[in-house]
């Protein structure tokens, strides 16, 4: 692996570049982004070459990494397929996988290999300024190949071991199952945090916010996340998210009905059990 093209040099793409350098990659890292971001990335040594259009960066690359919003990834797939070398691995960091996998399965039936990916290492922060070489350490990194045999190709064998060098916990699953699970574990928490923050904003004046304890800050942390990212997630995983939201609404109704009942204790205990499992899994 001698040349890596990263389309989108923000939090994820910039962190990938920094992680590659930290763990010994000595080849060329080409970045694709807006000119201001490219200038910053070049000056900081995050990338070696900068391009505003993907084709020049992709040509001759051994790995093409799409670290862009989901709608942009979907639009880029045909362009990347046409520009990529036959030996290349094309992968992505999109937060939903099914639509990307469906489109890639049609485009990448021969020539370059496509393996979908989702590093569960995001943040409510975004942009190159927040990139870090340790972003992937300890994080689950999901791979969603449309064909399991693609994991054994020379292109995949050259790149995928780097993820483990970064300290990521690599797991392989179907794209549809991935989207079902993250609707509950990622997308529902985001929307609950956003909804909570919006509700408090509507009902509590700024003058009274000093009465907010740490709990409100903790539970609304995800409300810092920008709509520009979550728009695509909600559009491409709406069926699964609707199911999760319906279940959450039913749970809130149940809590409402049992505020004066001992049944409320069981809900607190169930919540504590999940927190304990999350601590152990971390």
Residue pairs with C-beta under 8 A, 6 or more apart in sequence:
1 25
1 27
1 62
1 63
1 158
1 159
1 162
2 27
2 28
2 62
3 27
3 28
3 29
3 30
3 60
3 61
3 62
3 63
4 17
4 20
4 25
4 27
4 28
4 29
4 30
4 61
4 62
4 63
4 64
4 65
5 30
5 31
5 32
5 54
5 57
5 58
5 61
5 63
5 64
5 65
6 13
6 16
6 17
6 29
6 30
6 31
6 32
6 47
6 65
6 67
7 13
7 31
7 32
7 54
7 57
7 58
7 64
7 65
7 66
7 67
7 68
7 76
7 80
8 32
8 33
8 66
8 67
8 68
8 72
9 17
9 31
9 32
9 33
9 37
9 38
9 41
9 46
9 47
9 67
9 128
10 33
10 37
10 67
10 126
10 127
10 128
10 131
11 122
11 123
11 125
11 126
11 127
11 128
11 130
11 131
11 135
12 67
12 93
12 119
12 121
12 122
12 131
12 135
13 31
13 33
13 65
13 67
13 68
13 93
13 131
14 41
14 46
14 128
14 131
15 121
15 131
15 132
15 133
15 135
15 136
16 65
16 67
16 93
16 136
17 29
17 31
17 41
17 46
17 47
17 131
18 46
18 131
18 132
18 133
19 133
19 134
19 135
19 136
19 162
19 166
20 29
20 162
21 29
21 45
21 133
22 133
22 134
23 133
23 162
23 165
23 166
24 165
25 162
27 62
28 48
28 49
29 46
29 47
29 48
29 49
30 47
30 48
30 49
30 50
30 51
30 57
30 61
31 37
31 38
31 41
31 42
31 46
31 47
31 49
31 50
31 51
31 57
32 50
32 51
32 52
32 53
32 54
32 57
33 41
33 50
33 52
34 52
35 50
35 52
37 128
38 47
38 50
38 51
38 52
39 50
40 128
41 47
41 50
41 128
42 48
42 50
44 128
46 128
46 131
49 57
51 57
54 76
54 79
54 80
54 83
55 79
55 82
55 83
58 64
58 80
58 83
58 84
58 88
59 83
59 84
59 85
60 85
61 84
61 85
61 88
62 85
62 87
62 88
62 89
62 155
62 158
62 159
63 88
63 89
63 90
63 91
63 155
63 158
63 159
64 80
64 84
64 88
64 89
64 90
64 91
64 112
65 91
65 92
65 93
66 73
66 76
66 77
66 80
66 90
66 91
66 92
66 93
66 94
67 92
67 93
68 76
68 92
69 228
69 229
69 232
70 94
70 95
70 96
70 99
70 100
70 232
70 233
70 235
70 236
71 232
71 235
73 92
73 94
73 100
74 99
74 100
74 103
77 100
77 103
77 104
77 107
77 114
78 107
80 90
81 90
81 107
81 108
81 111
81 112
84 90
84 111
84 112
85 112
86 111
86 112
87 112
87 154
87 155
88 112
88 113
88 155
89 112
89 113
89 114
89 115
89 153
89 155
89 156
89 158
89 159
90 104
90 108
90 112
90 113
90 114
90 115
91 114
91 115
91 116
91 117
91 159
92 100
92 116
92 117
93 117
93 118
93 119
94 100
94 116
94 118
95 118
95 122
95 182
95 186
95 229
95 232
95 233
96 178
96 179
96 182
96 232
96 233
96 236
96 237
97 116
97 118
97 142
97 144
97 175
97 176
97 178
97 179
98 175
98 176
98 178
98 179
98 236
98 237
99 236
100 116
100 175
101 116
101 144
101 146
101 175
102 175
104 114
104 116
104 146
105 146
107 114
108 114
108 146
112 155
113 150
113 153
113 155
113 156
114 146
114 150
115 143
115 144
115 145
115 150
115 151
115 156
115 160
116 143
116 144
116 145
116 146
116 175
117 141
117 142
117 143
117 144
118 141
118 142
118 144
118 178
118 182
119 135
119 136
119 139
119 141
119 142
119 168
120 139
120 140
120 141
120 142
120 186
121 135
121 136
121 139
121 141
121 168
123 130
124 221
124 222
124 223
124 224
124 225
125 224
126 226
126 229
133 166
134 167
136 163
136 166
136 167
136 168
137 166
137 167
137 168
138 167
138 168
138 169
138 282
139 167
139 168
139 169
140 168
140 169
140 171
141 163
141 168
141 169
141 170
141 171
142 171
142 172
142 173
142 178
143 151
143 160
143 170
143 171
143 172
143 173
144 172
144 173
144 174
144 175
144 178
145 151
145 172
146 175
148 172
150 156
151 160
151 172
160 170
163 170
164 170
179 236
179 237
179 240
180 240
182 237
183 237
183 240
183 241
183 243
183 244
184 244
187 233
187 234
187 237
187 240
187 241
187 244
188 241
188 244
188 245
188 248
189 222
190 222
190 225
190 230
191 241
191 245
192 248
193 219
193 220
193 221
193 222
193 223
194 222
194 223
194 225
196 219
196 220
196 223
197 220
197 223
198 223
200 212
200 216
200 220
204 212
234 241
251 267
254 267
255 264
255 267
258 264
258 267
